[in-house]
């Protein structure tokens, strides 16, 4: 690749899919005149931090967009477009740029959105993708600060698949003796942001947060912001059949899975009167209580001291 402008013109401009707002990626800004209840979020992915070193660059670029889109689901927004800032190794060749564009393309087509702009620079380090996502028709009343005493706590799907998948990627012994196929690895590499669910629950959920840093960590964030506590029954937290094999084999335990992160499911609270509105793939795992304590109960109904466990991924 001769320079960044060739990369933009030949690889990235086609990903605007001729949307006029992107202005052919020829200007420093995109322009919009028809957005309603705009929702914006930004998310960064660093090789060696968010994905193992050596992960296919096409997977990295695709995953970076998918992770960022998950934030839009917490406001029930419909994705419109993304802005992609990239800091890439100076050693990258033409084929690497092709792979980046291919990863972007898969994510953009999957969610019927377009690339609206961004920035490119190079350095001597590993790839970094910083993705800004725009969505509209979000519910500004949502967020993580409106859970109320008595609300039910709900998760949108299985927890811990991505944790096991990541360990299958980085642990050669575990990989060689894998109890399952590639599904758990793919759960980590190709997140599934719950966009449609966010749209469906945005009018009755009292609070929503996506599960990126670990279920228990996100419960803590939600409770702290809402100034409430929570009762959680570990037996009610959904674990997939595949991930459960690793618990049954004493390779991992429930605490590992519910603090591991990268699930990208939605954690949300609802008034008990709306229980009938949750879908078949969502599970009630506890309830909001007054105070500020998180009570996590084992399968034997014993209280687990959450202050003695690492609740989830720490950025610093």
FIDRENBA-415363 format. One line per 8 residues: number of its first residue (from 1); for each residue y, x, z of C-alpha. Coordinates in Angstrom, 1 decimal, always signed. Layout:
% residues N
NUM = Y X Z | ...
//
This chain:
% residues 316
1 = +0.0 +0.0 +0.0 | +3.2 +1.7 -1.2 | +5.5 -0.1 +1.3 | +5.9 -3.2 +3.5 | +7.8 -5.1 +0.7 | +4.8 -4.8 -1.6 | +2.6 -6.1 +1.2 | +4.9 -9.1 +1.7
9 = +5.2 -9.8 -2.0 | +1.6 -9.4 -3.0 | -0.4 -10.4 +0.1 | +1.9 -12.5 +2.4 | +4.1 -14.5 +0.1 | +1.2 -16.5 -1.3 | +0.4 -17.6 +2.3 | +3.7 -19.5 +2.4
17 = +1.9 -21.9 +0.0 | +5.3 -22.5 -1.8 | +6.8 -24.3 +1.2 | +10.5 -24.3 +0.7 | +11.2 -23.6 +4.4 | +9.7 -20.2 +4.0 | +12.2 -19.3 +1.3 | +9.6 -17.2 -0.5
25 = +9.5 -14.8 +2.4 | +12.5 -13.2 +0.8 | +15.1 -13.8 +3.5 | +15.2 -12.8 +7.2 | +15.0 -16.4 +8.3 | +13.2 -19.6 +7.5 | +15.2 -22.9 +7.5 | +14.1 -26.4 +8.7
33 = +16.0 -29.6 +8.6 | +13.4 -32.2 +9.4 | +11.7 -31.3 +12.7 | +11.2 -33.8 +15.5 | +10.6 -32.7 +19.1 | +10.1 -29.1 +18.1 | +7.6 -27.0 +20.1 | +7.6 -23.2 +19.8
41 = +5.4 -20.6 +21.4 | +4.7 -16.9 +20.9 | +1.5 -14.9 +21.6 | +0.6 -11.3 +21.2 | -2.8 -9.7 +20.4 | -3.5 -6.0 +20.9 | -6.6 -4.2 +19.7 | -8.3 -2.7 +22.8
49 = -6.7 -5.3 +25.1 | -7.4 -8.7 +23.6 | -10.3 -7.7 +21.3 | -12.6 -4.7 +21.5 | -11.6 -1.5 +19.6 | -13.1 -1.6 +16.1 | -13.0 -5.4 +15.7 | -12.7 -6.3 +12.0
57 = -9.0 -6.5 +11.2 | -9.5 -9.8 +9.4 | -11.0 -11.3 +12.5 | -8.1 -9.9 +14.5 | -5.4 -11.5 +12.3 | -7.2 -14.8 +12.2 | -7.8 -14.8 +15.9 | -4.2 -14.0 +16.7
65 = -3.1 -17.2 +14.9 | -5.8 -19.3 +16.5 | -4.9 -18.1 +20.0 | -1.2 -18.9 +19.5 | -1.9 -22.4 +18.1 | -3.7 -23.2 +21.3 | -0.4 -23.3 +23.2 | +0.9 -26.1 +20.9
73 = -2.1 -28.3 +22.0 | -0.7 -28.3 +25.6 | +2.3 -30.4 +24.3 | +0.3 -32.5 +21.9 | +2.2 -31.0 +19.0 | +1.2 -30.9 +15.3 | +1.3 -27.3 +14.0 | +3.7 -26.6 +11.1
81 = +3.8 -22.9 +10.4 | +3.6 -19.4 +11.9 | +5.7 -16.3 +12.0 | +3.7 -13.1 +12.1 | +5.1 -9.8 +13.5 | +2.7 -6.9 +12.9 | +2.7 -3.3 +14.2 | +0.0 -1.6 +12.2
89 = -1.6 +1.9 +12.1 | +0.0 +4.3 +9.7 | -3.5 +5.1 +8.5 | -4.1 +1.6 +7.1 | -5.2 +1.5 +3.4 | -5.0 -1.2 +0.8 | -8.2 -2.8 +1.9 | -7.0 -3.2 +5.4
97 = -4.0 -5.2 +4.2 | -6.3 -7.3 +2.1 | -8.4 -8.1 +5.2 | -5.3 -9.0 +7.3 | -4.2 -11.5 +4.6 | -7.7 -12.9 +4.4 | -7.8 -13.5 +8.1 | -4.4 -15.2 +8.0
105 = -5.5 -17.3 +5.1 | -8.5 -18.7 +6.8 | -6.5 -19.8 +9.9 | -3.7 -21.2 +7.9 | -5.9 -23.3 +5.6 | -8.0 -24.5 +8.5 | -4.9 -26.1 +10.2 | -3.0 -26.9 +7.0
113 = -0.1 -24.7 +8.0 | +1.8 -21.9 +6.3 | +3.3 -18.5 +6.9 | +7.1 -18.8 +7.3 | +8.1 -15.2 +8.0 | +7.7 -12.3 +10.3 | +8.1 -8.6 +10.6 | +6.1 -5.4 +9.8
121 = +6.2 -2.0 +11.2 | +3.8 +0.9 +11.6 | +2.9 +3.4 +14.4 | +0.3 +5.9 +15.5 | -1.5 +3.3 +17.7 | -3.9 +0.4 +17.2 | -3.0 -2.9 +15.5 | -0.7 -5.4 +17.3
129 = -0.1 -9.0 +16.1 | +2.6 -11.1 +17.6 | +2.4 -14.7 +16.4 | +5.1 -17.3 +16.8 | +4.0 -20.9 +16.1 | +6.0 -24.0 +15.4 | +4.9 -27.6 +15.9 | +6.5 -31.0 +15.9
137 = +6.1 -34.3 +17.6 | +5.3 -32.7 +20.9 | +5.7 -34.5 +24.2 | +8.4 -32.7 +26.1 | +7.4 -34.4 +29.3 | +4.1 -32.5 +29.4 | +3.5 -29.0 +30.8 | +2.0 -27.6 +33.9
145 = +4.3 -28.9 +36.6 | +3.6 -32.7 +36.8 | +0.1 -32.9 +38.3 | +0.1 -35.4 +41.2 | -1.9 -36.0 +44.4 | -4.9 -38.1 +43.4 | -5.0 -37.1 +39.7 | -8.4 -36.3 +38.2
153 = -8.9 -32.7 +36.8 | -10.5 -32.6 +33.4 | -11.7 -29.9 +31.0 | -12.2 -30.4 +27.3 | -15.5 -28.5 +26.9 | -17.9 -25.8 +28.0 | -16.5 -22.9 +30.0 | -17.7 -19.3 +29.9
161 = -19.1 -19.1 +26.3 | -16.4 -16.6 +25.3 | -16.9 -14.5 +28.4 | -20.6 -14.1 +27.5 | -19.7 -13.5 +23.9 | -17.3 -10.7 +24.7 | -19.9 -9.0 +26.9 | -22.4 -9.3 +24.0
169 = -19.9 -7.5 +21.9 | -19.2 -4.6 +24.2 | -22.5 -4.1 +26.1 | -25.1 -2.6 +23.8 | -28.0 -3.2 +26.2 | -27.0 -6.8 +26.6 | -26.7 -7.2 +22.8 | -30.1 -5.7 +22.1
177 = -31.7 -8.1 +24.6 | -29.6 -11.1 +23.7 | -31.1 -14.4 +24.8 | -29.2 -16.4 +22.1 | -27.9 -16.0 +18.6 | -24.3 -15.3 +17.5 | -22.8 -18.6 +18.6 | -21.3 -17.2 +21.8
185 = -20.0 -14.1 +20.1 | -18.3 -16.4 +17.6 | -16.8 -18.5 +20.4 | -14.9 -15.3 +21.5 | -14.0 -14.0 +18.0 | -13.0 -17.4 +16.5 | -11.3 -19.6 +19.1 | -11.1 -23.3 +18.5
193 = -7.6 -24.5 +19.6 | -7.8 -28.1 +20.8 | -5.0 -29.4 +18.6 | -6.4 -32.9 +17.9 | -7.4 -33.5 +21.5 | -3.8 -32.5 +22.6 | -2.4 -35.2 +20.2 | -4.9 -37.8 +21.6
201 = -4.1 -37.2 +25.3 | -0.4 -36.4 +25.2 | +0.6 -39.9 +26.1 | -1.6 -40.3 +29.2 | -2.2 -36.8 +30.6 | +0.1 -35.9 +33.5 | -0.2 -32.2 +32.9 | -1.9 -29.8 +30.5
209 = -2.6 -26.1 +30.3 | -4.9 -24.2 +27.9 | -7.6 -22.0 +29.3 | -6.9 -18.5 +28.1 | -7.0 -16.4 +31.3 | -9.9 -18.1 +33.0 | -10.5 -21.7 +34.4 | -9.8 -20.9 +38.0
217 = -6.7 -18.9 +37.1 | -5.3 -21.8 +35.1 | -6.0 -24.3 +37.9 | -4.0 -22.0 +40.2 | -1.1 -21.9 +37.7 | -1.1 -25.6 +37.3 | -1.3 -26.2 +41.1 | +1.5 -23.7 +41.9
225 = +3.8 -25.2 +39.3 | +3.1 -28.7 +40.4 | +3.2 -27.8 +44.1 | -0.2 -29.3 +44.8 | -3.7 -28.2 +45.6 | -7.1 -29.0 +44.1 | -10.7 -29.8 +45.0 | -13.1 -28.4 +42.4
233 = -16.9 -28.9 +42.3 | -18.5 -25.9 +40.5 | -21.6 -28.1 +39.6 | -19.3 -30.4 +37.6 | -17.9 -27.5 +35.4 | -19.6 -27.8 +32.0 | -21.7 -24.7 +31.0 | -23.4 -24.7 +27.6
241 = -27.1 -24.4 +27.4 | -26.8 -21.0 +25.8 | -24.5 -19.6 +28.5 | -26.6 -21.1 +31.2 | -29.5 -18.9 +30.1 | -27.5 -15.9 +31.3 | -27.0 -17.5 +34.7 | -30.7 -18.5 +35.0
249 = -31.6 -14.9 +34.1 | -29.3 -13.5 +36.9 | -27.3 -11.6 +34.3 | -24.1 -13.5 +35.1 | -23.2 -16.2 +37.7 | -21.0 -19.2 +37.7 | -18.0 -17.3 +39.1 | -18.2 -14.8 +36.2
257 = -18.0 -17.6 +33.7 | -15.3 -19.7 +35.3 | -13.0 -16.7 +35.7 | -13.8 -14.9 +32.4 | -11.1 -16.4 +30.1 | -10.7 -16.9 +26.4 | -12.2 -20.4 +26.4 | -9.2 -22.0 +24.8
265 = -10.2 -25.4 +26.0 | -7.7 -27.7 +27.6 | -7.4 -28.2 +31.3 | -5.5 -31.4 +32.1 | -4.9 -34.0 +34.8 | -4.9 -37.8 +34.5 | -4.3 -40.8 +36.7 | -7.7 -42.2 +37.8
273 = -6.8 -45.5 +36.0 | -6.9 -43.6 +32.7 | -10.4 -42.2 +33.2 | -11.8 -44.4 +30.5 | -9.4 -42.8 +27.9 | -11.0 -39.3 +28.1 | -13.4 -38.5 +25.2 | -17.1 -37.7 +25.4
281 = -16.6 -34.0 +25.2 | -14.3 -33.9 +28.3 | -15.5 -33.5 +31.9 | -14.0 -34.4 +35.2 | -14.4 -31.4 +37.5 | -12.3 -32.3 +40.5 | -9.1 -33.9 +41.8 | -5.6 -32.9 +42.7
289 = -4.8 -33.0 +46.5 | -1.7 -32.6 +48.6 | -0.9 -29.2 +50.0 | -1.3 -25.9 +48.1 | -4.9 -25.0 +48.7 | -7.6 -24.7 +46.0 | -11.0 -25.7 +47.4 | -13.9 -24.5 +45.2
297 = -17.2 -26.0 +46.3 | -20.6 -24.4 +45.4 | -23.6 -26.3 +44.1 | -24.6 -26.6 +47.8 | -21.2 -28.0 +48.7 | -20.2 -24.8 +50.5 | -16.6 -23.7 +50.3 | -16.1 -20.6 +48.2
305 = -13.1 -18.5 +49.3 | -11.1 -18.2 +46.0 | -8.9 -15.5 +47.7 | -11.9 -13.2 +47.6 | -12.6 -13.5 +43.9 | -10.7 -12.3 +40.8 | -9.4 -15.6 +39.5 | -9.0 -14.5 +35.9
313 = -7.5 -12.1 +33.4 | -4.5 -10.1 +34.6 | -1.9 -9.0 +32.1 | -0.5 -6.3 +34.4
//
